[in-house]
């Protein structure tokens, strides 16, 4: 069993998740008429659901990559997920 932190990080996949999320943001900006475009941005943004699917597939892969082979309870998993997104006021 691998110990926590021995697997290399995957910054390239994290970057791809950023662009998938950005794709969804542009879709919503165009759908809500906050942003206007008639060119390539409109064409690509019109299929925002692709960005959502891609984001979730990558996120699922990264979660499995991170936690596969580790022995942890469901509570430990959810605590780690919550700690990852909860703002840390002590870092200011």
mmCIF file of the C-alpha atoms, coordinates in Angstrom:
data_MODEL
# 
_entry.id   MODEL 
# 
loop_
_atom_site.group_PDB 
_atom_site.id 
_atom_site.type_symbol 
_atom_site.label_atom_id 
_atom_site.label_alt_id 
_atom_site.label_comp_id 
_atom_site.label_asym_id 
_atom_site.label_entity_id 
_atom_site.label_seq_id 
_atom_site.pdbx_PDB_ins_code 
_atom_site.Cartn_x 
_atom_site.Cartn_y 
_atom_site.Cartn_z 
_atom_site.occupancy 
_atom_site.B_iso_or_equiv 
_atom_site.pdbx_formal_charge 
_atom_site.auth_seq_id 
_atom_site.auth_comp_id 
_atom_site.auth_asym_id 
_atom_site.auth_atom_id 
_atom_site.pdbx_PDB_model_num 
ATOM 1  C CA . UNK A 1 1  ? 0.000   0.000  0.000   1.00 0.00 ? 1  UNK A CA 1 
ATOM 2  C CA . UNK A 1 2  ? 1.277   3.476  -0.865  1.00 0.00 ? 2  UNK A CA 1 
ATOM 3  C CA . UNK A 1 3  ? 1.507   6.050  1.842   1.00 0.00 ? 3  UNK A CA 1 
ATOM 4  C CA . UNK A 1 4  ? -0.230  9.386  1.455   1.00 0.00 ? 4  UNK A CA 1 
ATOM 5  C CA . UNK A 1 5  ? 1.629   11.920 -0.641  1.00 0.00 ? 5  UNK A CA 1 
ATOM 6  C CA . UNK A 1 6  ? 3.890   9.510  -2.548  1.00 0.00 ? 6  UNK A CA 1 
ATOM 7  C CA . UNK A 1 7  ? 2.072   9.794  -5.854  1.00 0.00 ? 7  UNK A CA 1 
ATOM 8  C CA . UNK A 1 8  ? 3.138   12.666 -8.071  1.00 0.00 ? 8  UNK A CA 1 
ATOM 9  C CA . UNK A 1 9  ? 0.722   15.525 -8.516  1.00 0.00 ? 9  UNK A CA 1 
ATOM 10 C CA . UNK A 1 10 ? -0.994  15.957 -11.880 1.00 0.00 ? 10 UNK A CA 1 
ATOM 11 C CA . UNK A 1 11 ? -0.769  19.680 -12.679 1.00 0.00 ? 11 UNK A CA 1 
ATOM 12 C CA . UNK A 1 12 ? -1.513  19.157 -16.386 1.00 0.00 ? 12 UNK A CA 1 
ATOM 13 C CA . UNK A 1 13 ? -4.860  17.538 -15.573 1.00 0.00 ? 13 UNK A CA 1 
ATOM 14 C CA . UNK A 1 14 ? -5.652  20.248 -13.045 1.00 0.00 ? 14 UNK A CA 1 
ATOM 15 C CA . UNK A 1 15 ? -5.018  22.810 -15.786 1.00 0.00 ? 15 UNK A CA 1 
ATOM 16 C CA . UNK A 1 16 ? -7.375  20.956 -18.112 1.00 0.00 ? 16 UNK A CA 1 
ATOM 17 C CA . UNK A 1 17 ? -10.060 21.053 -15.401 1.00 0.00 ? 17 UNK A CA 1 
ATOM 18 C CA . UNK A 1 18 ? -9.601  24.836 -15.224 1.00 0.00 ? 18 UNK A CA 1 
ATOM 19 C CA . UNK A 1 19 ? -10.200 25.185 -18.972 1.00 0.00 ? 19 UNK A CA 1 
ATOM 20 C CA . UNK A 1 20 ? -13.235 22.896 -18.813 1.00 0.00 ? 20 UNK A CA 1 
ATOM 21 C CA . UNK A 1 21 ? -14.700 25.067 -16.047 1.00 0.00 ? 21 UNK A CA 1 
ATOM 22 C CA . UNK A 1 22 ? -13.875 28.202 -18.029 1.00 0.00 ? 22 UNK A CA 1 
ATOM 23 C CA . UNK A 1 23 ? -15.737 26.706 -20.989 1.00 0.00 ? 23 UNK A CA 1 
ATOM 24 C CA . UNK A 1 24 ? -18.839 26.345 -18.800 1.00 0.00 ? 24 UNK A CA 1 
ATOM 25 C CA . UNK A 1 25 ? -18.448 29.928 -17.527 1.00 0.00 ? 25 UNK A CA 1 
ATOM 26 C CA . UNK A 1 26 ? -18.386 31.257 -21.104 1.00 0.00 ? 26 UNK A CA 1 
ATOM 27 C CA . UNK A 1 27 ? -21.448 29.162 -21.936 1.00 0.00 ? 27 UNK A CA 1 
ATOM 28 C CA . UNK A 1 28 ? -23.361 30.758 -19.069 1.00 0.00 ? 28 UNK A CA 1 
ATOM 29 C CA . UNK A 1 29 ? -22.146 34.272 -19.867 1.00 0.00 ? 29 UNK A CA 1 
ATOM 30 C CA . UNK A 1 30 ? -23.371 33.906 -23.442 1.00 0.00 ? 30 UNK A CA 1 
ATOM 31 C CA . UNK A 1 31 ? -26.638 32.195 -22.424 1.00 0.00 ? 31 UNK A CA 1 
ATOM 32 C CA . UNK A 1 32 ? -27.428 34.987 -19.948 1.00 0.00 ? 32 UNK A CA 1 
ATOM 33 C CA . UNK A 1 33 ? -26.519 37.641 -22.533 1.00 0.00 ? 33 UNK A CA 1 
ATOM 34 C CA . UNK A 1 34 ? -23.787 39.041 -20.278 1.00 0.00 ? 34 UNK A CA 1 
ATOM 35 C CA . UNK A 1 35 ? -21.256 38.447 -23.045 1.00 0.00 ? 35 UNK A CA 1 
ATOM 36 C CA . UNK A 1 36 ? -21.899 38.715 -26.777 1.00 0.00 ? 36 UNK A CA 1 
ATOM 37 C CA . UNK A 1 37 ? -20.043 36.959 -29.525 1.00 0.00 ? 37 UNK A CA 1 
ATOM 38 C CA . UNK A 1 38 ? -20.765 35.873 -33.078 1.00 0.00 ? 38 UNK A CA 1 
ATOM 39 C CA . UNK A 1 39 ? -17.483 34.129 -33.843 1.00 0.00 ? 39 UNK A CA 1 
ATOM 40 C CA . UNK A 1 40 ? -15.601 31.112 -32.619 1.00 0.00 ? 40 UNK A CA 1 
ATOM 41 C CA . UNK A 1 41 ? -16.289 31.901 -28.932 1.00 0.00 ? 41 UNK A CA 1 
ATOM 42 C CA . UNK A 1 42 ? -20.029 31.574 -29.500 1.00 0.00 ? 42 UNK A CA 1 
ATOM 43 C CA . UNK A 1 43 ? -19.620 28.347 -31.452 1.00 0.00 ? 43 UNK A CA 1 
ATOM 44 C CA . UNK A 1 44 ? -17.424 26.704 -28.826 1.00 0.00 ? 44 UNK A CA 1 
ATOM 45 C CA . UNK A 1 45 ? -19.382 28.039 -25.871 1.00 0.00 ? 45 UNK A CA 1 
ATOM 46 C CA . UNK A 1 46 ? -22.686 26.830 -27.276 1.00 0.00 ? 46 UNK A CA 1 
ATOM 47 C CA . UNK A 1 47 ? -21.731 23.281 -26.300 1.00 0.00 ? 47 UNK A CA 1 
ATOM 48 C CA . UNK A 1 48 ? -21.044 24.026 -22.639 1.00 0.00 ? 48 UNK A CA 1 
ATOM 49 C CA . UNK A 1 49 ? -22.277 20.593 -21.602 1.00 0.00 ? 49 UNK A CA 1 
ATOM 50 C CA . UNK A 1 50 ? -19.065 19.146 -23.056 1.00 0.00 ? 50 UNK A CA 1 
ATOM 51 C CA . UNK A 1 51 ? -17.074 21.211 -20.540 1.00 0.00 ? 51 UNK A CA 1 
ATOM 52 C CA . UNK A 1 52 ? -19.239 19.897 -17.688 1.00 0.00 ? 52 UNK A CA 1 
ATOM 53 C CA . UNK A 1 53 ? -18.778 16.274 -18.746 1.00 0.00 ? 53 UNK A CA 1 
ATOM 54 C CA . UNK A 1 54 ? -15.049 16.709 -19.271 1.00 0.00 ? 54 UNK A CA 1 
ATOM 55 C CA . UNK A 1 55 ? -14.679 18.413 -15.878 1.00 0.00 ? 55 UNK A CA 1 
ATOM 56 C CA . UNK A 1 56 ? -16.483 15.605 -14.047 1.00 0.00 ? 56 UNK A CA 1 
ATOM 57 C CA . UNK A 1 57 ? -14.580 12.835 -15.833 1.00 0.00 ? 57 UNK A CA 1 
ATOM 58 C CA . UNK A 1 58 ? -11.247 14.474 -14.999 1.00 0.00 ? 58 UNK A CA 1 
ATOM 59 C CA . UNK A 1 59 ? -12.317 15.135 -11.407 1.00 0.00 ? 59 UNK A CA 1 
ATOM 60 C CA . UNK A 1 60 ? -13.372 11.511 -10.975 1.00 0.00 ? 60 UNK A CA 1 
ATOM 61 C CA . UNK A 1 61 ? -10.070 10.292 -12.376 1.00 0.00 ? 61 UNK A CA 1 
ATOM 62 C CA . UNK A 1 62 ? -8.079  12.567 -10.075 1.00 0.00 ? 62 UNK A CA 1 
ATOM 63 C CA . UNK A 1 63 ? -10.069 11.415 -7.028  1.00 0.00 ? 63 UNK A CA 1 
ATOM 64 C CA . UNK A 1 64 ? -9.468  7.754  -7.882  1.00 0.00 ? 64 UNK A CA 1 
ATOM 65 C CA . UNK A 1 65 ? -5.796  8.438  -8.607  1.00 0.00 ? 65 UNK A CA 1 
ATOM 66 C CA . UNK A 1 66 ? -5.423  10.211 -5.262  1.00 0.00 ? 66 UNK A CA 1 
ATOM 67 C CA . UNK A 1 67 ? -7.328  7.770  -3.052  1.00 0.00 ? 67 UNK A CA 1 
ATOM 68 C CA . UNK A 1 68 ? -6.890  4.366  -4.744  1.00 0.00 ? 68 UNK A CA 1 
ATOM 69 C CA . UNK A 1 69 ? -5.009  1.929  -2.549  1.00 0.00 ? 69 UNK A CA 1 
ATOM 70 C CA . UNK A 1 70 ? -5.389  4.060  0.576   1.00 0.00 ? 70 UNK A CA 1 
ATOM 71 C CA . UNK A 1 71 ? -7.209  2.709  3.539   1.00 0.00 ? 71 UNK A CA 1 
ATOM 72 C CA . UNK A 1 72 ? -9.553  5.379  4.814   1.00 0.00 ? 72 UNK A CA 1 
ATOM 73 C CA . UNK A 1 73 ? -13.073 5.567  6.099   1.00 0.00 ? 73 UNK A CA 1 
ATOM 74 C CA . UNK A 1 74 ? -15.862 7.482  4.443   1.00 0.00 ? 74 UNK A CA 1 
ATOM 75 C CA . UNK A 1 75 ? -15.656 10.077 7.219   1.00 0.00 ? 75 UNK A CA 1 
ATOM 76 C CA . UNK A 1 76 ? -11.937 10.609 6.595   1.00 0.00 ? 76 UNK A CA 1 
ATOM 77 C CA . UNK A 1 77 ? -12.586 10.953 2.852   1.00 0.00 ? 77 UNK A CA 1 
ATOM 78 C CA . UNK A 1 78 ? -15.360 13.533 3.278   1.00 0.00 ? 78 UNK A CA 1 
ATOM 79 C CA . UNK A 1 79 ? -13.374 15.421 5.918   1.00 0.00 ? 79 UNK A CA 1 
ATOM 80 C CA . UNK A 1 80 ? -10.467 15.692 3.464   1.00 0.00 ? 80 UNK A CA 1 
ATOM 81 C CA . UNK A 1 81 ? -12.808 16.838 0.664   1.00 0.00 ? 81 UNK A CA 1 
ATOM 82 C CA . UNK A 1 82 ? -14.416 19.459 2.922   1.00 0.00 ? 82 UNK A CA 1 
ATOM 83 C CA . UNK A 1 83 ? -11.019 20.695 4.126   1.00 0.00 ? 83 UNK A CA 1 
ATOM 84 C CA . UNK A 1 84 ? -9.953  21.084 0.502   1.00 0.00 ? 84 UNK A CA 1 
ATOM 85 C CA . UNK A 1 85 ? -12.768 23.521 -0.358  1.00 0.00 ? 85 UNK A CA 1 
ATOM 86 C CA . UNK A 1 86 ? -13.466 25.226 2.968   1.00 0.00 ? 86 UNK A CA 1 
ATOM 87 C CA . UNK A 1 87 ? -11.755 28.627 3.223   1.00 0.00 ? 87 UNK A CA 1 
ATOM 88 C CA . UNK A 1 88 ? -8.921  28.657 5.752   1.00 0.00 ? 88 UNK A CA 1 
ATOM 89 C CA . UNK A 1 89 ? -9.055  31.940 7.676   1.00 0.00 ? 89 UNK A CA 1 
ATOM 90 C CA . UNK A 1 90 ? -5.720  31.287 9.380   1.00 0.00 ? 90 UNK A CA 1 
ATOM 91 C CA . UNK A 1 91 ? -3.787  31.677 6.113   1.00 0.00 ? 91 UNK A CA 1 
ATOM 92 C CA . UNK A 1 92 ? -4.579  35.393 5.777   1.00 0.00 ? 92 UNK A CA 1 
# 
